[in-house]
């Protein structure tokens, strides 16, 4: 995937101007991300598998395991292929994958006992050191699988959390990821050896060792849980405070009458490329899942002069962990508070309909399903020629574009402008030349229908919001049929 730095278009749809160093931020971030790569074959089996929850997650040579409970075989294969892409994004080498057809996942070992033995043999023959399960494992399933196959086992949720931990850069992003990780870890804590010993608390009497054995009566495991809960409470307060700052900025834009457009969609659908093509933002673009975690907001201008904002958001994925949705709720509010959602779909994906369903499920979870949606099918240059006509019949109102070649972007800009909320009040005023600031604001935040320069000032016919209409009230032309707004 390429990064685009689009110059202002000649049709009036121009991007905000940025400093030269800001234009290269995405390229520098991509180079920094690729500077440190994981090194395979530096560890083998765990000497004590119970330590897995307390050590740093490091994926190297992995095997994938899935359970096919419903849907078609193609659905199961697509899910495992996505899991492989997630594992590679996390920096691992995928060796092989297994899928078992079952009515439901085994409550003890996720896969059946026979499949566990087959998986153990495959681990030994391939020298794999990690098994990734395509689903969220319960603590008991995790323990049982590790006891059987003797290597580290993680689930889809832990894998996604690991990717988020690698890609988070901002203070808010890091706090959100840590919160999600702790919420995931809390029910999966376990102790071993002396960590499970308990001091006898209170009076010991004849059952204990007397002096030196009395204490708080808390195990190491209970202490860890208490500390994690304390840390979770602190992170929630910090994220709430940072969310307040974000909401203040949104409120300022709303007061100024600046429409907000949010770019949402499946991970790796090309949302950042779309933002770069529309605004020349120069943000990071990488052909990897969850490359963007920290939302980017840039300014754009419509052909009629109206200014609006475009916000790039974190990508979604099927079975997105609930912990992440909750932790990133303040960030996802960029979507729920928008006037328009550009729902970007990967037109070259094997199952774009499933992507749309997954994204709409998450949008409903953050109360963004009522926002006006414009479906944008991206990567048409790489899509199957037979698939595009089918998608056009399926989504007749969608816009089909290619962020790589720029095809379809004229239609996209027209569609965005048609869906932007227009100012509420139509005014006819004559503004003195010393109040040019009001004319500028009408061009920026309103919709100018006509202007005329007269000896007394600039005659303006425009649609503006209520706040600007009140400031223009002293200059209203009496023949304006809507002049009663000045009262």
VEXDREN-2710 file (C-alpha; in Angstrom, 1 decimal):
% VEXDREN-2710
k/r/px/py/pz
1/UNK/0.0/0.0/0.0
2/UNK/1.3/3.4/-0.9
3/UNK/1.1/6.8/0.8
4/UNK/-0.2/9.7/-1.1
5/UNK/0.5/13.4/-0.6
6/UNK/-2.2/15.0/-2.8
7/UNK/-1.9/18.6/-3.9
8/UNK/-4.9/20.9/-3.8
9/UNK/-7.4/20.1/-6.6
10/UNK/-8.3/22.7/-9.1
11/UNK/-12.0/22.2/-8.7
12/UNK/-12.0/24.0/-5.3
13/UNK/-11.8/20.9/-3.1
14/UNK/-8.5/21.8/-1.5
15/UNK/-6.7/20.4/1.5
16/UNK/-5.3/22.2/4.5
17/UNK/-1.8/23.3/4.3
18/UNK/0.7/21.5/6.5
19/UNK/4.4/22.1/7.3
20/UNK/6.9/20.1/5.3
21/UNK/8.0/18.1/8.4
22/UNK/4.4/17.2/9.2
23/UNK/4.0/15.8/5.6
24/UNK/6.7/13.2/6.4
25/UNK/5.3/12.0/9.7
26/UNK/3.7/9.0/8.2
27/UNK/6.8/7.9/6.4
28/UNK/9.0/8.4/9.5
29/UNK/6.5/6.5/11.6
30/UNK/6.5/3.6/9.1
31/UNK/10.3/3.5/9.0
32/UNK/10.4/3.5/12.8
33/UNK/7.9/0.7/13.0
34/UNK/9.9/-1.5/10.6
35/UNK/13.2/-0.7/12.3
36/UNK/12.7/-3.3/15.1
37/UNK/11.7/-6.7/13.9
38/UNK/11.1/-9.9/15.9
39/UNK/13.8/-12.6/15.7
40/UNK/12.5/-16.2/15.4
41/UNK/13.8/-19.3/17.1
42/UNK/15.1/-17.6/20.2
43/UNK/13.0/-19.7/22.6
44/UNK/11.5/-23.2/22.7
45/UNK/9.1/-24.9/25.1
46/UNK/8.2/-23.2/28.4
47/UNK/10.0/-24.7/31.3
48/UNK/7.0/-23.7/33.4
49/UNK/3.9/-23.1/31.4
50/UNK/2.1/-21.4/34.3
51/UNK/4.4/-18.4/33.9
52/UNK/2.9/-17.5/30.5
53/UNK/0.4/-14.9/31.9
54/UNK/3.2/-13.1/33.7
55/UNK/5.8/-12.8/31.0
56/UNK/5.9/-10.6/27.9
57/UNK/4.0/-11.9/25.0
58/UNK/6.4/-12.8/22.1
59/UNK/5.1/-14.5/19.0
60/UNK/7.6/-16.4/16.9
61/UNK/6.8/-19.7/15.2
62/UNK/3.0/-20.2/15.5
63/UNK/0.3/-22.7/14.7
64/UNK/-3.3/-21.6/14.2
65/UNK/-6.3/-23.6/15.5
66/UNK/-9.9/-22.9/14.7
67/UNK/-13.3/-24.4/15.5
68/UNK/-15.9/-24.3/12.7
69/UNK/-19.3/-24.2/14.4
70/UNK/-21.5/-22.5/11.9
71/UNK/-21.5/-20.9/8.5
72/UNK/-19.8/-22.4/5.4
73/UNK/-16.4/-23.8/5.0
74/UNK/-15.4/-20.7/3.1
75/UNK/-16.3/-18.6/6.2
76/UNK/-14.1/-20.8/8.4
77/UNK/-11.2/-20.5/6.0
78/UNK/-11.6/-16.7/5.7
79/UNK/-11.6/-16.5/9.5
80/UNK/-8.4/-18.5/9.8
81/UNK/-6.8/-16.5/7.0
82/UNK/-7.6/-13.3/8.9
83/UNK/-6.0/-14.9/12.0
84/UNK/-2.9/-15.6/10.0
85/UNK/-2.7/-12.0/8.9
86/UNK/-3.1/-10.9/12.5
87/UNK/-0.3/-13.2/13.6
88/UNK/2.0/-11.9/10.9
89/UNK/1.2/-8.3/11.8
90/UNK/2.2/-9.1/15.4
91/UNK/5.6/-10.2/14.0
92/UNK/5.3/-14.0/13.9
93/UNK/5.9/-16.7/11.3
94/UNK/2.8/-18.8/10.6
95/UNK/3.7/-22.5/10.1
96/UNK/0.3/-24.2/9.7
97/UNK/-3.4/-24.1/10.6
98/UNK/-6.0/-26.6/11.7
99/UNK/-9.8/-26.3/11.6
100/UNK/-12.1/-28.7/13.3
101/UNK/-15.8/-29.1/12.5
102/UNK/-17.8/-29.2/15.7
103/UNK/-21.2/-28.3/16.9
104/UNK/-19.6/-26.1/19.6
105/UNK/-16.2/-25.5/21.1
106/UNK/-15.1/-28.1/23.7
107/UNK/-15.6/-26.5/27.1
108/UNK/-12.4/-28.0/28.4
109/UNK/-9.8/-27.8/25.6
110/UNK/-11.6/-25.7/22.8
111/UNK/-10.9/-28.5/20.3
112/UNK/-11.6/-32.2/20.8
113/UNK/-9.2/-34.5/22.7
114/UNK/-8.2/-36.3/19.5
115/UNK/-7.4/-33.0/17.8
116/UNK/-5.3/-32.0/20.9
117/UNK/-3.1/-35.0/20.4
118/UNK/-2.8/-34.2/16.7
119/UNK/-1.9/-30.6/17.5
120/UNK/0.8/-31.8/20.0
121/UNK/2.4/-33.9/17.3
122/UNK/2.3/-31.0/14.9
123/UNK/4.0/-28.7/17.5
124/UNK/6.8/-31.3/18.0
125/UNK/7.4/-31.8/14.3
126/UNK/7.3/-28.1/13.3
127/UNK/9.2/-26.8/16.4
128/UNK/6.5/-24.3/17.0
129/UNK/6.6/-22.4/20.3
130/UNK/3.1/-20.8/20.2
131/UNK/-0.4/-21.9/19.4
132/UNK/-3.0/-19.3/18.5
133/UNK/-6.7/-20.2/18.8
134/UNK/-9.3/-18.5/16.7
135/UNK/-11.6/-17.5/19.5
136/UNK/-11.6/-16.2/23.0
137/UNK/-10.5/-19.0/25.4
138/UNK/-11.8/-19.3/29.0
139/UNK/-9.1/-19.5/31.7
140/UNK/-9.8/-23.2/32.1
141/UNK/-9.4/-23.9/28.4
142/UNK/-6.2/-22.0/28.4
143/UNK/-4.7/-24.0/31.2
144/UNK/-5.9/-27.4/29.8
145/UNK/-4.4/-26.7/26.4
146/UNK/-1.1/-25.6/27.8
147/UNK/-1.0/-28.7/30.0
148/UNK/-1.6/-30.9/27.0
149/UNK/0.7/-29.4/24.4
150/UNK/3.4/-27.9/26.6
151/UNK/3.8/-24.7/24.7
152/UNK/2.4/-21.2/25.1
153/UNK/-1.3/-20.9/24.0
154/UNK/-3.0/-17.5/23.3
155/UNK/-6.3/-16.7/21.8
156/UNK/-7.5/-14.2/19.2
157/UNK/-8.1/-11.5/21.8
158/UNK/-4.6/-11.7/23.3
159/UNK/-3.2/-11.5/19.7
160/UNK/-5.1/-8.4/18.9
161/UNK/-4.1/-6.8/22.2
162/UNK/-0.5/-7.5/21.4
163/UNK/-0.8/-5.7/18.0
164/UNK/-2.5/-2.8/19.7
165/UNK/0.3/-2.6/22.3
166/UNK/2.9/-2.5/19.5
167/UNK/1.2/0.2/17.4
168/UNK/-0.1/2.6/20.1
169/UNK/1.9/5.8/20.2
170/UNK/-0.1/8.6/21.9
171/UNK/-0.6/8.8/25.6
172/UNK/-4.3/8.2/25.2
173/UNK/-3.7/5.2/22.9
174/UNK/-1.3/3.6/25.3
175/UNK/-3.6/4.1/28.2
176/UNK/-6.5/2.5/26.3
177/UNK/-4.5/-0.5/25.3
178/UNK/-3.2/-1.0/28.9
179/UNK/-6.7/-0.8/30.2
180/UNK/-7.9/-3.5/27.7
181/UNK/-5.0/-5.7/28.5
182/UNK/-5.6/-5.5/32.3
183/UNK/-9.3/-6.2/31.9
184/UNK/-8.4/-9.3/29.8
185/UNK/-5.7/-10.4/32.2
186/UNK/-7.7/-10.0/35.5
187/UNK/-9.8/-13.2/35.2
188/UNK/-6.8/-15.2/33.9
189/UNK/-4.4/-14.6/36.7
190/UNK/-3.1/-17.7/38.4
191/UNK/-0.5/-18.4/41.0
192/UNK/1.9/-21.2/41.7
193/UNK/4.3/-22.4/44.4
194/UNK/5.0/-20.0/47.2
195/UNK/2.9/-17.4/45.5
196/UNK/-0.2/-19.3/46.6
197/UNK/0.9/-19.4/50.3
198/UNK/-1.2/-17.4/52.7
199/UNK/-0.2/-15.8/55.9
200/UNK/-2.6/-16.7/58.7
201/UNK/-4.0/-13.3/59.7
202/UNK/-5.2/-12.4/63.1
203/UNK/-4.6/-14.7/66.1
204/UNK/-3.0/-18.0/65.0
205/UNK/-3.3/-19.9/68.3
206/UNK/-2.3/-23.6/68.1
207/UNK/-2.7/-23.9/64.3
208/UNK/0.1/-21.7/63.3
209/UNK/3.7/-20.8/64.0
210/UNK/3.0/-17.8/66.3
211/UNK/5.1/-14.7/66.0
212/UNK/6.1/-13.9/62.4
213/UNK/3.3/-15.8/60.8
214/UNK/0.5/-13.3/61.4
215/UNK/-0.2/-11.0/58.5
216/UNK/-2.9/-9.6/56.2
217/UNK/-4.1/-13.1/55.2
218/UNK/-3.8/-12.3/51.5
219/UNK/-2.3/-14.6/48.9
220/UNK/0.1/-13.2/46.2
221/UNK/-2.7/-13.9/43.7
222/UNK/-5.2/-11.7/45.6
223/UNK/-2.6/-9.0/46.0
224/UNK/-2.0/-9.0/42.2
225/UNK/-5.8/-8.8/41.5
226/UNK/-6.2/-5.9/44.0
227/UNK/-3.3/-4.0/42.3
228/UNK/-4.7/-4.6/38.8
229/UNK/-8.1/-3.3/39.9
230/UNK/-6.5/-0.2/41.4
231/UNK/-4.6/0.3/38.1
232/UNK/-7.8/-0.2/36.1
233/UNK/-9.6/2.5/38.1
234/UNK/-6.8/4.9/37.6
235/UNK/-6.6/4.3/33.9
236/UNK/-10.4/4.8/33.5
237/UNK/-10.1/8.2/35.3
238/UNK/-7.2/9.2/33.0
239/UNK/-9.0/8.1/29.8
240/UNK/-12.2/9.9/31.0
241/UNK/-10.2/13.1/31.4
242/UNK/-8.6/12.8/28.0
243/UNK/-12.0/12.1/26.5
244/UNK/-13.2/15.3/28.0
245/UNK/-10.5/17.2/26.1
246/UNK/-11.5/15.5/22.9
247/UNK/-15.2/16.3/23.5
248/UNK/-14.3/20.0/24.2
249/UNK/-12.6/20.2/20.8
250/UNK/-15.6/18.6/19.1
251/UNK/-18.0/21.0/20.9
252/UNK/-15.9/24.0/19.6
253/UNK/-16.1/22.7/16.1
254/UNK/-19.9/22.3/16.5
255/UNK/-20.3/25.9/17.8
256/UNK/-18.4/27.1/14.8
257/UNK/-20.7/25.2/12.5
258/UNK/-17.9/22.9/11.1
259/UNK/-19.4/19.6/9.9
260/UNK/-17.5/16.5/11.0
261/UNK/-17.0/13.4/8.7
262/UNK/-15.6/10.2/10.3
263/UNK/-13.8/7.5/8.3
264/UNK/-14.7/4.1/9.7
265/UNK/-14.4/0.6/8.4
266/UNK/-12.7/-2.8/8.6
267/UNK/-9.0/-2.9/9.4
268/UNK/-6.7/-2.6/6.4
269/UNK/-9.6/-1.4/4.1
270/UNK/-7.6/1.7/3.2
271/UNK/-9.0/4.4/5.5
272/UNK/-5.7/6.2/6.0
273/UNK/-5.0/6.1/2.3
274/UNK/-8.4/7.6/1.7
275/UNK/-7.6/10.4/4.2
276/UNK/-4.3/11.1/2.5
277/UNK/-5.9/11.2/-0.9
278/UNK/-8.7/13.6/0.3
279/UNK/-6.6/16.0/2.4
280/UNK/-2.9/15.4/1.7
281/UNK/-2.5/14.6/5.4
282/UNK/0.6/12.4/5.0
283/UNK/-0.4/10.0/7.8
284/UNK/1.0/6.5/8.2
285/UNK/-0.1/4.0/5.6
286/UNK/0.9/0.4/6.0
287/UNK/-0.3/-2.8/4.5
288/UNK/-1.0/-4.3/7.9
289/UNK/-3.9/-4.8/10.2
290/UNK/-4.5/-2.1/12.8
291/UNK/-1.8/0.2/11.5
292/UNK/-3.8/3.2/12.7
293/UNK/-4.7/3.3/16.4
294/UNK/-4.5/7.0/17.2
295/UNK/-7.3/9.0/15.4
296/UNK/-6.1/11.7/13.0
297/UNK/-8.3/14.7/12.2
298/UNK/-7.7/16.9/9.2
299/UNK/-9.5/19.8/7.6
300/UNK/-10.9/19.8/4.0
301/UNK/-12.8/22.3/1.9
302/UNK/-15.7/21.6/-0.3
303/UNK/-16.1/23.0/-3.8
304/UNK/-18.5/25.7/-2.5
305/UNK/-16.0/26.8/0.1
306/UNK/-17.5/25.1/3.1
307/UNK/-14.9/23.7/5.6
308/UNK/-15.4/20.3/7.2
309/UNK/-13.2/17.9/9.2
310/UNK/-12.2/14.3/8.3
311/UNK/-11.2/12.0/11.1
312/UNK/-9.4/8.6/10.6
313/UNK/-10.4/6.1/13.2
314/UNK/-9.2/2.7/14.5
315/UNK/-10.2/-0.2/12.2
316/UNK/-12.6/-2.9/13.2
317/UNK/-12.4/-6.6/12.8
318/UNK/-14.8/-9.6/13.3
319/UNK/-15.2/-10.6/16.9
320/UNK/-13.5/-7.4/18.1
321/UNK/-12.7/-7.9/21.8
322/UNK/-15.2/-6.3/24.0
323/UNK/-12.4/-4.9/26.2
324/UNK/-11.1/-2.9/23.3
325/UNK/-14.5/-1.5/22.4
326/UNK/-14.9/-0.3/26.0
327/UNK/-11.3/1.0/26.3
328/UNK/-11.5/2.9/22.9
329/UNK/-15.0/4.1/23.5
330/UNK/-13.9/7.8/23.9
331/UNK/-12.0/7.5/20.6
332/UNK/-14.9/5.8/18.8
333/UNK/-17.1/8.7/19.9
334/UNK/-15.5/10.5/17.0
335/UNK/-17.8/8.4/14.9
336/UNK/-20.9/8.7/17.0
337/UNK/-20.5/12.4/17.1
338/UNK/-20.0/12.9/13.4
339/UNK/-22.4/14.3/10.8
340/UNK/-21.4/11.7/8.2
341/UNK/-19.6/8.3/8.4
342/UNK/-17.6/7.2/5.4
343/UNK/-17.8/3.4/5.8
344/UNK/-14.8/2.1/3.8
345/UNK/-15.0/-1.4/2.5
346/UNK/-12.1/-3.5/1.0
347/UNK/-13.5/-4.3/-2.5
348/UNK/-10.6/-6.8/-3.0
349/UNK/-11.4/-8.8/0.1
350/UNK/-12.8/-12.3/-0.3
351/UNK/-15.9/-11.5/1.8
352/UNK/-16.7/-7.8/1.8
353/UNK/-20.2/-8.4/3.0
354/UNK/-19.0/-9.9/6.2
355/UNK/-16.7/-6.9/6.7
356/UNK/-19.7/-4.6/6.4
357/UNK/-21.7/-6.6/9.0
358/UNK/-18.8/-6.6/11.4
359/UNK/-18.3/-2.9/11.2
360/UNK/-22.0/-2.1/11.6
361/UNK/-22.2/-4.3/14.7
362/UNK/-19.4/-2.3/16.4
363/UNK/-21.0/1.0/15.2
364/UNK/-24.2/-0.1/16.9
365/UNK/-22.3/-0.9/20.1
366/UNK/-21.0/2.7/20.3
367/UNK/-24.4/4.3/19.3
368/UNK/-23.2/5.4/15.9
369/UNK/-25.7/3.3/13.9
370/UNK/-28.0/6.3/13.5
371/UNK/-25.4/8.6/11.8
372/UNK/-25.8/9.1/8.1
373/UNK/-23.6/6.5/6.3
374/UNK/-21.9/6.7/2.9
375/UNK/-20.5/3.3/1.8
376/UNK/-17.1/3.6/0.0
377/UNK/-15.8/0.5/-1.7
378/UNK/-12.0/0.9/-1.9
379/UNK/-9.3/-1.0/-3.8
380/UNK/-11.3/-1.3/-7.0
381/UNK/-8.0/-1.5/-9.0
382/UNK/-7.2/-4.8/-7.2
383/UNK/-10.7/-6.2/-7.0
384/UNK/-12.0/-9.2/-9.0
385/UNK/-13.7/-8.0/-12.2
386/UNK/-16.5/-10.4/-11.6
387/UNK/-17.0/-9.2/-8.0
388/UNK/-17.4/-5.5/-8.7
389/UNK/-20.7/-5.8/-10.7
390/UNK/-22.1/-8.0/-7.9
391/UNK/-21.1/-5.4/-5.3
392/UNK/-22.6/-2.6/-7.3
393/UNK/-25.9/-4.5/-7.5
394/UNK/-25.7/-5.2/-3.8
395/UNK/-24.9/-1.6/-2.8
396/UNK/-26.3/0.7/-5.5
397/UNK/-25.8/3.9/-3.4
398/UNK/-22.1/3.1/-2.7
399/UNK/-19.2/5.0/-4.2
400/UNK/-16.4/2.8/-5.8
401/UNK/-12.9/4.3/-5.6
402/UNK/-9.2/3.4/-5.6
403/UNK/-7.1/5.3/-3.1
404/UNK/-4.0/4.1/-5.0
405/UNK/-4.9/5.4/-8.4
406/UNK/-7.4/8.1/-7.5
407/UNK/-10.2/6.6/-9.5
408/UNK/-13.7/7.6/-8.4
409/UNK/-12.6/10.4/-6.1
410/UNK/-14.5/13.1/-8.0
411/UNK/-17.7/11.1/-7.4
412/UNK/-16.7/10.6/-3.7
413/UNK/-16.2/14.3/-3.1
414/UNK/-19.6/15.1/-4.8
415/UNK/-21.3/12.5/-2.6
416/UNK/-19.7/13.9/0.6
417/UNK/-20.7/17.4/-0.2
418/UNK/-24.3/16.4/-1.0
419/UNK/-24.5/14.7/2.5
420/UNK/-22.9/17.4/4.6
421/UNK/-25.5/19.2/6.8
422/UNK/-26.2/22.7/5.4
423/UNK/-26.6/25.9/7.4
424/UNK/-30.1/26.4/8.7
425/UNK/-30.8/30.1/7.9
426/UNK/-30.9/31.9/4.6
427/UNK/-29.9/35.6/4.8
428/UNK/-29.6/38.6/2.5
429/UNK/-27.3/41.2/4.0
430/UNK/-25.1/44.2/3.0
431/UNK/-22.0/44.0/5.1
432/UNK/-19.7/47.1/5.4
433/UNK/-16.2/46.6/4.0
434/UNK/-14.6/47.0/7.4
435/UNK/-16.4/43.8/8.5
436/UNK/-14.8/41.5/6.1
437/UNK/-14.4/39.0/8.9
438/UNK/-18.1/38.2/8.7
439/UNK/-17.9/37.6/4.9
440/UNK/-14.9/35.3/5.5
441/UNK/-16.9/33.3/8.1
442/UNK/-19.9/33.0/5.8
443/UNK/-17.6/31.5/3.2
444/UNK/-15.9/29.2/5.7
445/UNK/-18.9/28.0/7.8
446/UNK/-21.8/28.8/5.6
447/UNK/-22.9/28.3/2.0
448/UNK/-22.6/31.5/-0.1
449/UNK/-25.2/31.6/-2.8
450/UNK/-24.4/35.1/-4.3
451/UNK/-22.2/38.1/-3.7
452/UNK/-22.2/41.6/-5.1
453/UNK/-19.8/44.5/-4.3
454/UNK/-21.7/47.8/-3.9
455/UNK/-20.6/51.3/-2.8
456/UNK/-22.2/50.7/0.7
457/UNK/-20.6/47.2/1.2
458/UNK/-20.7/43.6/0.1
459/UNK/-24.2/42.3/-0.6
460/UNK/-24.4/38.7/0.4
461/UNK/-26.9/36.0/-0.1
462/UNK/-26.0/32.9/1.9
463/UNK/-27.1/30.1/4.2
464/UNK/-25.5/30.4/7.7
465/UNK/-26.0/29.0/11.2
466/UNK/-28.0/30.8/13.9
467/UNK/-24.9/32.2/15.6
468/UNK/-23.6/33.9/12.5
469/UNK/-27.1/35.0/11.4
470/UNK/-27.4/36.9/14.7
471/UNK/-24.1/38.8/14.1
472/UNK/-25.3/39.6/10.5
473/UNK/-28.6/40.8/11.8
474/UNK/-27.7/44.6/11.9
475/UNK/-26.8/44.4/8.2
476/UNK/-29.9/42.6/6.9
477/UNK/-31.6/44.0/3.8
478/UNK/-35.2/44.9/4.7
479/UNK/-36.4/43.3/1.5
480/UNK/-35.2/39.9/2.8
481/UNK/-38.3/37.7/3.3
482/UNK/-36.6/35.9/6.1
483/UNK/-35.5/39.0/7.9
484/UNK/-37.6/38.2/11.0
485/UNK/-34.7/36.0/12.2
486/UNK/-33.0/39.3/13.3
487/UNK/-35.6/39.8/16.0
END
